[in-house]
Amino acid sequence: MTDVAEILEVAREQVLGSGRGLSEAQLVEVLRLPGEDLPALLELAHAVRLKWCGPEVEVEGIVSLKTGGCPEDCHFCSQSGQFTSPVRALWLDVAALVEAAKQTAATGASEFCIVAAVRGPDERLLAQVRAGIEAIRAEVDINIACSLGMLTQGQVDQLVEMGVHRYNHNLEAARSYFPQVVTTHSFEERWETCRLVRAAGMELCCGGLVGMGETLEQRAELAAQLAQLQPDEVPLNFLNPRPGTPFGALPVMGPADALRTVAAFRLAMPHTILRYAGGREITLGELGTREGLLGGINAVIVGNYLTTLGRDADDDLDLLAELQMPIKELSKSL
Amino acid sequence: MTPWSDGAAAYCDRCGEPVCDRDHTECLAHREMEPPRYCPLCRRRMVVQVLPRRWSARCSVHGEA
């Protein structure tokens, strides 16, 4: 029998006992734990999630309102107009937005996120978002979130006035690795939008991607920088290498590394909503969703993503029922 | 009958390359989690709409996939 790693003992006292997240240096230790410690790490992350967040799982659906043709060069994204990606530009009409919201609500989800591939919203996009929100509100009982790129104060104010409940703007990568991922805007610009959103009283959804060639230290750095922002929700994406993008030939992250990252993010942010987002299927396979939900995750995106497909929503809902994890109700998130 | 259903695909609907040029088994595996992107009849990039529980793909010449 091996001794329990010291960092796990520290985390048990600090995070589980006191609700204080691990530091960046401590997260590096977690990410370096050998495979034999992975079950104990996941068990601890699960206990932290249950103690500080409870057993409920927040379910969300997402849809791309404006696909492709983005002027930015995020190297992981198939929607950049700068790469030779096969994804064609498309705008969704209001009827399709309402249909997407209905499909999401039918799963029992409390969140529906409208996403656009843009640097930031222009007047046309904000008008389409406003029309979409009004139409959804008339027919569907669900919280509406948006992800429309970088915002000005005036745009933040408009979204608040529209009743947008939560705003997504990911850091994408650690500050030290960001220039390897995006060159058309800076980490600081992203940070500023997150700051504006929080200051305006909207819930902040801010996460990132892992498996983009960053080091373990940079993965820990991302988690620590996210913790500093104190987002209400952290979507954790795993790179799904897209044809035609600069990261299109990168290998898919290994499942043990992915699960270690899930647990590390939970130990960095014990109180946040930690959501399984894009790439979980290709990175973790069929068993990954179960292992993640028992290793710190307490939110999922159900159904399809923006340009790729997800697991069948019913499979996720069946799994939640089997694990006796109730879906967070709409009334509890208002 | 649509042109999609007569087995006349000349191009891989994921990578857009001719189906007879190489083995597309890997593309086929990826397609389990991706909608088609190229028209298998003419190789045009299709307009693809992904919603939470369904997707559609349309070629400007050959219609819905």
Interface residues (C-beta under 8 A of the other chain):
Chain A: G61 I62 V63 S64 T67 P86 V87 R88 L90 L92 A96 E99 A100 Q103 T104 A106 T107 P243 E281 I282 V302 G303 N304 Y305 L306 T307 T308 L309 G310 A313
Chain B: R14 C15 G16 E32 M33 E34 P35 R37 Y38 R45 M46 V47 V48 Q49 V50 L51 P52 R53 R54 W55
